[in-house]
Amino acid sequence: MTIQSTDVATWLQAHPQFFEEYADLVAEIFIPHPHGGRAIPIAERQILTLRERNKLMESKLGELLQFGEENDQIGDKVHRLTVALLQSRDLAGVLGTLNYHLQENFRVPHLAVRLWGGEVDETLSEFSPTSDDIKTLAQSLNTPYCGPYVTDEVMAWLGESAPHLKSFAQVALKNDGVPFGILVLASEDPQRFYPEMGTLYLARIGELSAAALSRCLD
């Protein structure tokens, strides 16, 4: 009967007292160094394994701390945007506040807003006519879209910078589930808005913007 290495491992797991009964034998067993070169005792190999695991855990902890700090910074920006939107008294003020905070605090280089329904202010570009396709798109956006594609109509809203833009976020502006506008963010960086990114804060910004805008449109 041939004994497989898995059989040995299973037996050792079931009989841990083996290592106590034959401690001297275990100390005399040498195995290859994980990075090549000389053979080392099993105990030394275990120490190296623990060190590698500690380094991996330290790296993961560092990533978690970094993510936590980044989330705190974004949360602070969202808070400041919220306060500024609450202080805005009219539609032009809300739009100006939104534009300023997204560009200056969130470092979004390009953005566009389109609104429909309610009282139209023809002096504002945000009320420029939008197609039914855009309104259908806004209705379908239950979560923000992030990625490299927008329609030609949306691209036209972004002016002369449009040919250089590589990534986009589209956020529906809704009141009680009914869309009345859309917020578009854009960047020359193809990785600024990508399909796999989290959209929690984008969704919150959309909800805040929609609440402030709908208050002025009623």
Disulfide bonds with the S-S distance in Angstrom:
none
